[in-house]
Amino acid sequence: MLLSFSWGMQLWVSFIAGPALVRQVPRHTFGLVQSKLLRVYFYCLLVGNSGGLVVHALHHPGALLELQAVVYVVALVTAAINAWWLGPATTELMFLLRGVEEEHGLGRQVGLGSQKEAYAKLREQDPKYREWKRRFGRNHGLSSLANLVGFACTTTSLVYTALNLSTI
């Protein structure tokens, strides 16, 4: 149950809700929603992956080095990295960027592709904004990578469990 919950949530948040929302609402609204949603998302993944690892360990004592257990641990670590480090750091940078963008009348447009020239000009003129934007991009990229690795692990666990239902 925890495994399907985690997998379904990862699928929905990563590939449906996030991409749909970014195309439907103003940029700063998207950032605010993501700052609230992702905190809950990462902590739910922590609970789901921890629970999955515990259930696996209880049903397969002494098998903590087999593929299934390792996959649960990797999923747990990626969720922890996002919940405790990358998520909060990225959100903090997002709010710093938002403050500067609001001062320049930016952030009210829908989607990420509009007003590219204005954002480029702001990066060019404001070294502090440029540095925050660079760090935000790095953190966001690492967070997305950790999320994808976690999703791959959850998918692997789900497939492995489905293929081995007779041994559970």
N, C-alpha and C positions, 0 to 999 in steps of 0.2 A: 504494500500500500504506500509506504513512504517513497519507494523507488518510483512508482508511477506518478505520485504527487510531484516529486522533484522534477522528473522528466517533462511532465506536462507543463509545469510552471516555467521551466527553462525554455521550452518550445514557444510558449505564448509570449513571455516577456521579451525574449531575444529576437524572435523572428516574425512576430505578428504585431503585438501592441506597440513596441518601440518604433519600428519602421512606419507603422500607420500613424502614430501620434505625431512624429516629427514632420509629417507632410500635412497635418491638419490644423495645427495650432501655432500661435506665434512662438518664436524661438525661446524667449524667456519663460513663457508658460511651460513649454516642453521641459526646459531645464529644471524649473520648480517641481513639476510633477515627477520627473526622474529622480530628483534629490530625495523625495519622500518614498517613492515606490521602490527604488533600488535598495535602500536600507532594509526594508522589510523583506525584499526578495533574497538578498544575500544571507540574512539571518534565517530565513526559512530553509534555504539550501544547507546552511550549517546544521540545522536540526535534522533535516531529511537525510543528509549524508552521514551524520553521526549515528542516527538511528539505524540506517542501513548497515553500517559497519558493525554496530553492536549486534544486530539480529544475525548477520552473517557469522560473526565470531561465536555466537551462542549455538548456532546450528552446525558449525564446522570448527569445533575446538582444535587448536593446534594447526590450523590452516591459514595463519595470518600472512604467510608469504606467497600464497597462491594468487593467481591473476585477479580474481574477483576482489580479494581483500586489498590488494595494491591499488586497484582501480578506485575503490571506495576511499582509500586514504588520499589519493591524488585529487579526487573530487572534493573531499573535505578541505584539503590544503588550499585549493584554488578558491573555494568559497570563503575560507578564513582570510586569505590575502585580500580579497575584495571587500569583505565586511569590515575588517579591522584596519586596513591600510589604504589600498587604492581607492575604494569608494569614498571614504571621508576626505582624503586628500584631493581627489578630483572634484568633489562637491565644493570644497572650500575655494579652489581655484575658479570654478564656474561662477561662484557668487562674486569673486573679485573682478572677473572679466565682465560680468553683468553690470556691476556698478559703473565701470568705465564706459561700457557701451551705452548705458542709459544716459550718461552725461553728453554723449554725442548723438543722441536720438536714434540709436540702433536697438534692435532686439524685438521690435514689435511686428516684424514681417513674418509671414507664415513660410515655413520651410527653411532649409539651411542654404539654399543656393542663391537667394536674392541678396542684393546690395553687396556683392562681392567686392566691388571697387571701394566702397566706403570702409569695409572691414580691412582691406589691404592697406588703405591710406592710414587708418588708425594704427595698424601694426608698424607701418613705416615711421610714423610720427611719434609714437609713444613707446620708448624702450621697456618700460615697466610692463605695459600691456603685451608687448611682443614676447617678453620672457614668460609671463603668466600663460600666454597662449601656447608657447612651446611646451611648457611643463604640463599644461592641461592635455595637449595632444599626446604627449608621451604617456601620461597616466591613463588617459582614456583608451589608448591603444593597448597598453598592458592589461588593463581591466577587461577589455573585450577579448583579448587572447586568453586570459585566465578563465573567463566565462565560457569560451568555446572549448577549451580543454576540459573544463568541468562537464559541459554538455556531452562531449565525446565520451567521457568516463561514465556518465549516467546512462547514455545510450548503450555503451558496451555492457554495463551491468544488467540493463533491462534485457538485452538480447541474450546474454549468457544465462540469465535466470529463466527466460522463456524456453531456451533450448534444453535446460536441465531441470524442468519442472518435476520430473519423476524422481529426482534425487533430493528434493527439498524435504 
